[in-house]
Amino acid sequence: MSTVTLTTAQAIIRYLAALFIEIDGKRTRVCGGGFGIFGHGNVPCLGEALWDHRDIFPLYRGQNEQSMGFAAAAYAKYHLRQRFMLCTASAGPGTANLFTASALAHANRLPMLMLCGDAYQTRLPDPVLQQLEHYGNPSLGLNDGFQTVTRYWDRITHPAQVIQSLPAALATMLDPADCGPAFIALPQDVQGWTYDYPVEFFSERTHRIRRQAPDAAEVAEAAALLQKSERPMIIAGGGVQYSRAVVELTAFAEALNIPIVETIAGRANMVAGHPLNIGPIGVTGSNSANAIAERADVIVSVGSRLQDFTTGSWTAFAEDAKFISINAARHDAGKHMSLPVVGDAKLGLEALGKAAAMYSAPDGWAVRAQAERAKWDAYVAENVKPGNRPNSYAQAIGVVNGLMGKRDRVVTAAGGLPAEVTANWRTLDIGTVDVEFGFSCMGYEIAGAWGARIAQAEKEPDATVVSLVGDGAYLLLNSDIYSSVLTQKKMIVVVLDNGGFAVINKLQNNTGQESFNNLIADCPTVSEPFAVDFESHARAMGANAETVSNPAGLADAFKRAQAADKTTVIVMQVDPYDGWTAEGHTWWEVGTPHVSDKPGVNAAHAEIESARSRQRKGI
């Protein structure tokens, strides 16, 4: 057997360089490159190996490890989980900064490969710089914590382990059911140790995403249930896009005359104007989708993990409604006593459509759903209209939505913007909306937009990525404005400044409490509130920037940003109180005090608990 002598780090990178994937008949690299910040734990060995492959793997220097991970997650989401980026961080705090990003990728079922420094395997220099010491367990370190937020985790203690560990990590990241982040801990000495690797290990391989066919008996049982339905409904989740099953979803719904509602992750499964698109469902949904959800007797969930914002903490549906769940992940397919159809969404929809081919939902049901959607569209049109109240998120969304190109991509996360975008955005084309709400993670907005733009530039260089971000999330993580300027990955960042964490202030008030420690003006430790000059801050990072006073000014500035050749940041103040979308919400379970000396808190608790009777008990 022919062998080649390589260091552990060299073997890892050479193996990744030999991996390809077939997408729409075209062959491309599975790993699109990486994000890295070097330190003593990864620069001597892994850095040396990456240098030799710099033409194959573009390595983007991050400003913050957490934002690198967010960018990698957004890159994978853009590529529908068929490609991923690696992230490399040094031992200690550099790696620790990736923890939140790994949790985000895990919650959203997104592939990301983390190659992170670790303490010396020999332990001869212990304790080393940045090493945590556990007196009773010397093998336990910071990196072990990533086992809670990864789908695959390993520590390379000998160079030969790469032969087993890397293929296993790749298989996890490309598996439709188990997809998520992979973490490889690399002790600093082991990175440089050598081994005689089989040359065959580095042969080029072309991968394809597995499509698991559903079990025939499960399909037959689901078809029998669906054919008895008088008011069926489809919940379309993010898994529809990951399966590239949008065409099959639409064909299934049209053939059987079944209304479709979308989850947050599935927000761009259908364009806004399709007659069977009844709108987003749940806590941040629409009156139209929620109105038919509470009357539906059979609900076909496709590619959704049925998170509480989708189900209204399981109050959005009739008590006797039955669920059919088509999902590649067995865990998701069986939630809440669903009748599971475990398998690929594309194949599952085709099989169920064929098995139920003689069925068609009553015409009156679809007509009723479409009437509800028409009423919701009228509400949104008024809700986003400039001048209908003080500056609001909805108005800004309406302006941006109206000026976006068909293939432009909007990115937002956490705070109040996910609800406002989900409710008010009119999808222009499939797969153009990225609302990160699996982990609801502040800081994703700008970093994710940068990662999405890197991916977008590979396929659609003339399109644009727009980040919608609140002032709170901007202050948390904004450095990838600088990254986008450095790498010439132009994006448009719209900062909507409401003076703090306004959506949590809203929740605080809605649960009977006084405003406290959310809006800057209500922080007891702030002696003199002042507004941040976001425009000057963005300019200092090399971006174009301007501040506008109203939606008309936002429209003009947005057009200038579209014409510009580099990243532009546009700032507009919005009202923290009188600007929220008031319709479209289901009940959402929040923990409230059962006892309080505040009358408002007691009243809010009673009101919230009054809706609990509608909550399904897992059946």
C-alpha positions in Angstrom: 0.0 0.0 0.0 1.4 3.4 -1.0 1.7 5.9 1.8 2.6 9.6 2.3 4.0 11.1 5.5 2.1 14.1 6.7 1.4 15.9 9.9 -2.1 15.5 11.4 -3.0 19.1 10.3 -1.7 18.5 6.8 -3.7 15.3 6.5 -6.9 17.0 7.6 -6.7 19.8 5.1 -5.6 17.5 2.3 -8.5 15.2 3.0 -11.0 18.1 2.9 -9.5 19.3 -0.3 -10.3 16.0 -2.0 -14.0 16.2 -1.2 -16.6 17.2 -3.8 -20.3 17.2 -4.0 -22.7 17.0 -7.0 -25.3 19.7 -7.0 -27.7 20.0 -9.9 -25.4 17.9 -12.0 -22.4 20.1 -11.3 -19.4 19.1 -9.2 -18.0 21.5 -6.6 -16.1 21.3 -3.4 -18.0 20.4 -0.3 -16.0 22.7 1.9 -16.2 26.2 0.4 -13.3 27.5 2.5 -13.1 28.8 6.0 -13.1 31.4 8.7 -10.1 31.7 10.9 -8.5 33.6 13.7 -5.0 32.3 14.5 -3.4 31.9 17.9 -0.7 29.8 19.5 -3.1 26.8 19.4 -3.6 26.6 15.7 -1.2 28.8 13.7 2.0 26.8 13.8 0.6 23.5 12.4 -3.0 24.0 11.1 -2.0 27.5 9.7 0.9 25.9 7.9 -1.4 23.3 6.3 -4.0 25.9 5.3 -1.3 28.0 3.6 -0.5 25.2 1.2 -4.2 25.1 0.2 -5.0 28.8 0.2 -5.9 28.8 -3.5 -8.5 26.0 -2.9 -9.8 27.1 0.5 -10.2 30.9 0.8 -9.6 31.6 4.5 -11.5 34.6 5.7 -9.9 36.3 8.6 -12.6 36.9 11.2 -12.8 39.7 13.7 -14.6 37.6 16.3 -14.9 33.8 16.5 -18.6 33.9 17.4 -19.3 35.9 14.3 -17.2 33.5 12.2 -19.4 30.7 13.3 -22.5 32.7 12.4 -21.1 33.5 9.0 -20.4 29.8 8.4 -24.0 28.9 9.5 -25.4 31.4 7.0 -23.2 30.1 4.3 -24.4 26.6 4.8 -28.0 27.8 5.0 -27.7 29.6 1.7 -26.3 26.4 0.1 -29.2 24.4 1.5 -26.8 22.3 3.7 -25.0 20.9 0.7 -21.8 22.8 1.4 -20.1 24.0 4.6 -17.3 26.2 5.8 -14.7 25.3 8.4 -13.9 27.5 11.4 -10.6 27.4 13.1 -9.8 29.0 16.5 -7.0 28.9 18.9 -7.0 27.0 22.2 -8.8 28.8 25.1 -11.0 31.9 24.7 -10.8 31.8 20.9 -12.5 28.4 20.8 -14.8 29.4 23.7 -16.1 32.2 21.5 -17.4 29.6 19.0 -19.7 28.0 21.5 -22.7 30.2 20.9 -22.3 29.8 17.1 -22.1 26.0 17.5 -25.4 26.1 19.5 -27.0 28.2 16.7 -25.9 25.7 14.0 -27.1 22.8 16.2 -30.5 24.3 16.8 -30.9 25.1 13.1 -29.5 21.7 11.9 -26.7 23.3 9.9 -23.3 21.8 9.0 -20.2 23.6 10.2 -16.7 22.1 10.9 -14.8 23.5 13.8 -11.0 22.7 13.9 -9.9 24.0 17.3 -6.7 24.0 19.3 -6.4 21.9 22.5 -4.0 21.3 25.4 -0.9 19.1 24.8 -1.6 15.4 24.6 1.7 14.6 26.4 0.9 17.0 29.3 4.6 17.7 29.6 4.2 21.5 29.6 1.0 21.5 31.8 -0.5 23.7 32.8 -0.2 25.8 29.6 -1.4 29.2 28.7 -5.3 29.4 28.7 -5.7 25.8 29.9 -8.5 25.0 32.4 -7.4 22.6 35.1 -9.8 20.1 36.6 -8.0 18.6 39.5 -9.8 15.3 39.5 -10.0 14.9 35.7 -7.0 16.1 33.9 -8.4 15.0 30.5 -11.4 17.4 30.9 -11.1 20.7 29.2 -12.9 23.6 27.6 -13.4 21.7 24.4 -15.4 19.0 26.1 -18.2 21.5 26.6 -18.8 21.4 22.8 -20.2 17.9 23.1 -23.5 19.6 24.2 -23.8 21.8 21.1 -22.5 19.5 18.3 -23.7 16.5 16.3 -20.2 15.1 16.1 -17.3 15.6 18.5 -13.9 14.1 18.7 -10.4 14.8 20.1 -7.5 13.6 17.9 -5.0 12.0 20.2 -3.0 10.2 17.5 -2.5 11.2 13.8 -4.0 7.9 12.6 -7.4 8.8 14.1 -7.9 11.3 11.3 -8.6 8.3 9.0 -11.7 7.5 11.0 -12.8 10.8 12.4 -12.9 13.0 9.3 -15.1 10.7 7.3 -17.4 10.3 10.3 -17.6 14.1 10.8 -18.4 14.6 7.1 -21.1 11.9 7.1 -22.8 13.7 10.0 -22.7 17.1 8.4 -24.1 15.8 5.1 -26.8 13.5 6.7 -30.4 14.9 6.3 -31.5 13.5 9.6 -28.4 14.2 11.8 -27.1 17.3 10.1 -25.4 19.7 12.4 -22.0 21.1 13.5 -18.9 18.9 13.9 -16.1 19.7 16.3 -12.6 18.3 16.1 -10.3 19.1 19.1 -6.6 19.2 18.0 -4.0 19.1 20.7 -1.2 21.4 19.8 1.5 18.8 19.8 -0.6 16.2 17.9 -1.3 18.7 15.1 2.4 18.5 14.2 3.0 14.8 14.7 3.4 12.7 11.6 1.9 9.5 10.3 2.3 7.4 7.1 -1.2 7.9 5.7 -2.6 5.7 2.8 -2.4 7.7 -0.4 -5.9 6.4 -1.2 -7.3 8.3 1.8 -6.7 11.5 -0.2 -8.3 10.4 -3.4 -11.0 12.7 -4.7 -14.5 11.6 -3.7 -17.8 13.0 -5.0 -20.7 12.9 -2.4 -24.4 13.2 -2.9 -27.0 14.0 -0.2 -28.9 10.8 0.8 -32.6 10.7 -0.1 -34.3 8.2 2.2 -37.4 6.8 0.7 -40.3 6.6 3.2 -41.7 3.3 4.4 -44.6 2.1 2.2 -46.7 1.2 5.2 -46.3 4.6 6.8 -47.2 6.3 3.5 -50.4 4.1 3.2 -51.5 4.9 6.7 -50.9 8.6 6.2 -52.8 8.5 2.9 -55.8 6.8 4.6 -55.9 9.5 7.2 -55.6 12.3 4.7 -58.4 10.9 2.5 -60.8 11.2 5.4 -60.0 14.9 5.9 -62.5 17.6 5.3 -60.2 20.5 6.3 -56.6 19.5 5.6 -53.7 21.9 5.9 -49.9 21.7 5.1 -47.2 23.2 7.4 -44.2 23.8 5.2 -40.9 24.0 7.2 -37.3 24.7 6.4 -36.7 21.1 5.5 -38.7 21.6 2.3 -35.9 23.8 1.0 -33.1 21.6 2.3 -34.7 18.7 0.5 -35.0 20.9 -2.6 -38.7 19.8 -2.6 -40.3 23.2 -3.3 -41.7 22.0 -6.7 -43.0 18.8 -5.1 -44.6 20.7 -2.3 -46.4 23.0 -4.7 -47.5 20.2 -6.9 -48.8 18.2 -4.0 -50.8 21.1 -2.7 -52.2 22.0 -6.1 -53.2 18.4 -6.9 -55.0 17.8 -3.6 -56.2 21.4 -3.3 -54.7 21.8 0.2 -53.8 25.3 1.7 -50.2 25.8 2.8 -48.9 27.7 5.8 -45.2 28.4 6.4 -43.0 28.3 9.5 -40.4 30.9 10.2 -37.6 28.6 8.7 -39.9 27.8 5.8 -40.8 31.4 5.2 -39.7 31.4 1.5 -41.1 28.0 0.4 -43.7 29.8 -1.8 -43.9 33.2 -3.3 -46.4 35.6 -1.7 -48.9 35.5 -4.5 -49.5 31.8 -4.8 -53.2 31.1 -4.2 -52.5 28.3 -1.8 -50.0 30.3 0.3 -52.1 31.3 3.3 -49.3 32.9 5.2 -47.0 32.3 8.1 -48.3 30.4 11.1 -47.9 30.7 14.9 -46.8 33.3 17.5 -45.2 35.5 14.8 -47.6 34.5 12.1 -50.7 35.8 10.4 -54.4 35.9 11.2 -55.0 33.9 7.9 -52.8 31.0 8.7 -53.8 30.8 12.4 -57.5 31.0 11.4 -57.3 27.9 9.3 -55.0 26.1 11.7 -57.5 26.2 14.5 -60.1 24.6 12.2 -58.0 22.1 10.3 -58.7 18.4 11.0 -55.6 16.9 9.4 -52.3 18.7 9.3 -49.4 17.5 7.1 -46.2 18.8 8.5 -43.3 18.7 6.0 -39.8 19.4 7.1 -40.6 21.1 10.4 -39.5 20.4 13.9 -42.8 22.0 15.2 -41.1 24.5 17.4 -43.3 26.4 19.9 -43.5 29.6 17.8 -45.0 27.4 15.0 -47.5 25.7 17.2 -48.4 28.5 19.5 -47.0 26.4 22.3 -49.5 23.8 21.0 -52.6 26.0 21.3 -52.8 26.8 17.5 -54.8 23.7 16.6 -58.0 22.0 17.4 -57.9 19.5 20.2 -58.9 16.6 17.9 -56.7 17.6 14.9 -54.4 14.8 13.6 -50.9 15.2 12.4 -48.9 13.6 9.6 -45.2 14.5 9.8 -42.9 14.0 6.8 -39.4 14.4 8.0 -36.0 12.9 7.4 -35.3 12.9 11.2 -37.2 10.2 13.1 -37.1 12.4 16.2 -39.1 15.2 14.5 -41.4 12.9 12.6 -42.9 11.5 15.7 -43.5 14.6 17.7 -46.8 15.1 19.5 -48.2 11.7 18.5 -47.8 12.5 14.8 -48.3 9.8 12.3 -44.7 9.6 11.1 -43.5 9.4 7.5 -39.8 9.1 8.0 -37.9 10.0 4.9 -36.9 12.7 2.5 -39.4 15.5 2.0 -39.3 15.3 -1.8 -39.8 11.5 -1.9 -42.3 11.7 0.9 -44.5 14.2 -0.8 -44.3 12.3 -4.1 -45.2 9.0 -2.4 -48.1 10.5 -0.3 -49.4 12.4 -3.3 -49.5 9.2 -5.4 -51.1 7.2 -2.6 -53.8 9.9 -2.1 -54.1 10.8 -5.8 -57.9 10.2 -5.8 -58.4 12.7 -3.0 -59.1 16.4 -3.3 -60.0 18.7 -0.4 -63.4 20.4 -0.6 -63.4 23.5 -2.7 -65.0 25.5 0.1 -62.1 24.9 2.4 -59.5 26.4 0.0 -61.8 29.3 -0.8 -62.2 30.1 2.9 -58.5 30.0 3.4 -57.9 32.3 0.4 -60.5 34.7 1.8 -58.6 34.8 5.1 -55.3 35.4 3.2 -56.9 38.3 1.3 -57.9 39.9 4.6 -54.4 39.5 5.9 -52.8 41.0 2.8 -55.0 44.0 3.2 -53.9 44.3 6.9 -50.2 44.1 5.9 -50.6 46.6 3.2 -51.9 49.1 5.7 -49.5 48.0 8.4 -46.4 48.8 6.3 -47.7 52.0 4.9 -45.5 55.0 5.7 -47.1 57.7 7.9 -49.8 55.5 9.4 -48.1 55.9 12.8 -44.6 56.8 14.2 -41.6 55.2 12.4 -42.0 51.4 12.8 -40.2 48.2 11.9 -43.2 47.3 9.6 -42.8 50.6 7.7 -39.1 49.9 7.2 -39.8 46.4 6.1 -42.3 47.6 3.6 -39.9 50.1 2.1 -37.0 47.5 1.8 -39.3 44.7 0.5 -40.6 47.0 -2.2 -37.1 47.9 -3.5 -35.5 44.4 -3.3 -34.7 42.5 -6.4 -36.2 39.1 -7.0 -33.1 37.2 -5.9 -32.0 39.5 -3.2 -31.7 37.9 0.3 -33.0 39.4 3.6 -31.3 38.3 6.8 -32.4 39.0 10.4 -32.5 37.3 13.8 -33.7 37.7 17.4 -35.3 40.8 18.9 -38.5 42.1 17.4 -37.5 41.9 13.7 -38.1 38.1 13.2 -41.8 38.6 14.1 -42.1 41.7 12.0 -40.4 40.3 9.0 -42.2 37.0 9.2 -45.6 38.7 9.4 -45.0 41.5 6.9 -42.5 40.3 4.3 -43.9 39.4 0.9 -41.6 36.7 -0.6 -40.4 37.6 -4.0 -38.7 34.3 -4.8 -38.0 30.9 -3.3 -35.3 30.7 -0.7 -34.6 34.4 -0.3 -35.6 34.9 3.4 -33.3 34.0 6.3 -34.9 34.6 9.6 -32.7 32.9 12.2 -35.1 31.8 14.9 -34.0 28.3 15.6 -31.7 29.7 18.3 -33.1 33.3 18.2 -29.6 34.6 18.4 -28.7 38.2 18.5 -25.5 39.0 16.6 -26.4 36.7 13.6 -27.8 39.6 11.6 -24.6 41.2 10.3 -22.3 38.2 10.5 -24.9 36.0 8.9 -25.4 38.5 6.1 -21.6 38.5 5.4 -21.6 34.7 5.3 -24.6 34.7 3.0 -23.0 37.2 0.7 -19.9 35.1 0.4 -22.1 32.2 -0.6 -24.3 34.4 -2.8 -21.3 35.8 -4.6 -20.4 32.3 -5.8 -23.7 31.7 -7.5 -25.5 35.0 -7.9 -23.0 37.8 -7.9 -25.5 40.4 -9.1 -27.9 39.8 -6.2 -27.7 41.6 -2.8 -27.9 40.6 0.8 -29.8 42.9 3.2 -29.4 42.7 6.9 -32.2 44.1 9.1 -30.8 44.7 12.6 -31.9 46.4 15.7 -29.6 48.7 17.7 -29.2 46.1 20.5 -28.0 43.4 18.2 -25.8 45.9 16.3 -24.0 46.8 19.5 -23.6 43.1 20.4 -21.8 42.2 17.2 -21.1 44.5 14.3 -17.5 43.9 13.3 -18.3 42.0 10.1 -19.3 45.3 8.5 -15.5 45.8 8.5 -15.1 42.2 7.3 -17.4 42.8 4.3 -15.5 45.9 3.4 -12.1 44.1 3.6 -13.3 41.2 1.5 -15.3 43.3 -0.9 -18.5 41.4 -0.1 -21.0 44.3 -0.4 -24.1 44.1 1.7 -26.7 46.6 2.9 -27.3 46.9 6.6 -30.4 48.7 7.9 -30.1 49.6 11.5 -33.5 50.3 13.2 -32.8 52.1 16.4 -35.5 51.8 19.1 -33.3 52.8 22.1 -32.6 49.4 23.6 -34.1 45.9 23.8 -37.6 47.1 22.9 -39.2 43.8 22.2 -38.3 42.4 25.6 -39.5 45.7 27.1 -42.8 44.9 25.3 -42.9 41.4 26.8 -42.1 42.9 30.2 -45.0 45.4 29.9 -47.3 42.7 28.5 -46.7 40.6 31.6 -47.8 43.4 33.9 -44.3 44.8 34.8 -43.0 48.3 34.6 -40.2 49.0 32.0 -36.9 48.1 33.7 -33.4 47.5 32.3 -34.4 47.0 28.7 -34.7 50.4 27.1 -31.6 52.5 27.8 -33.8 55.2 29.3 -35.2 52.7 31.8 -31.9 51.3 33.1 -31.4 52.3 36.8 -27.6 52.2 36.4 -27.6 54.6 33.4 -27.1 58.2 34.7 -27.3 60.0 31.4 -28.8 58.2 28.3 -27.6 59.1 24.9 -28.0 57.9 21.4 -25.2 56.0 19.7 -23.9 57.6 16.4 -24.3 54.4 14.4 -23.5 56.3 11.2 -20.1 57.5 12.4 -19.3 54.1 13.8 -20.1 52.3 10.5 -18.0 54.9 8.6 -15.1 54.2 10.9 -15.2 50.6 9.7 -15.0 51.7 6.1 -18.6 51.4 5.1 -20.8 54.0 3.5 -23.3 55.2 6.0 -26.2 57.7 6.4 -28.9 58.4 8.9 -32.5 59.0 7.7 -35.5 60.4 9.6 -38.4 58.6 8.0 -39.4 55.8 5.5 -39.2 58.2 2.6 -35.6 59.0 3.5 -35.0 55.2 3.9 -36.2 54.5 0.4 -33.9 57.2 -1.1 -30.9 55.9 0.9 -31.6 52.3 0.0 -31.5 53.2 -3.7 -28.1 54.8 -3.2 -26.9 51.8 -1.3 -28.0 49.5 -4.1 -26.0 51.6 -6.6 -22.9 51.8 -4.4 -19.9 49.5 -4.8 -19.4 48.7 -1.1 -21.3 48.0 2.1 -23.7 50.7 3.2 -25.2 51.1 6.6 -28.5 53.0 6.9 -29.8 54.1 10.3 -33.4 55.1 11.2 -35.0 55.5 14.6 -38.2 53.6 15.2 -40.7 54.0 18.0 -40.2 51.4 20.8 -43.9 51.4 21.8 -46.3 52.4 19.0 -44.9 50.4 16.1 -45.5 46.8 16.6 -47.6 44.5 14.3 -50.7 44.0 16.5 -52.3 41.1 14.6 -51.4 37.6 13.7 -50.3 36.2 17.1 -51.2 33.0 18.7 -50.8 32.3 22.4 -47.2 31.7 23.6 -46.3 30.1 26.8 -44.1 32.3 29.0 -43.4 31.7 32.7 -45.1 34.3 34.8 -45.2 34.8 38.6 -48.0 32.9 40.2 -47.9 35.3 43.2 -46.9 39.0 43.1 -47.7 42.1 45.1 -48.1 43.9 41.8 -51.8 44.0 40.6 -50.6 44.3 36.9 -48.5 41.2 37.2 -51.4 39.2 38.7 -53.8 40.4 36.1 -51.4 39.5 33.3 -50.7 36.0 34.8 -54.5 35.3 34.9 -55.0 36.4 31.3 -52.1 34.3 30.1 -53.2 31.3 32.0 -56.8 31.6 30.7 -55.6 30.3 27.3 -53.9 27.3 28.6 -57.0 25.2 28.3 -56.4 25.1 24.6 -53.0 23.6 24.9 -52.6 20.1 23.5 -51.2 17.6 26.0 -49.0 15.7 23.5 -51.9 14.0 21.6 
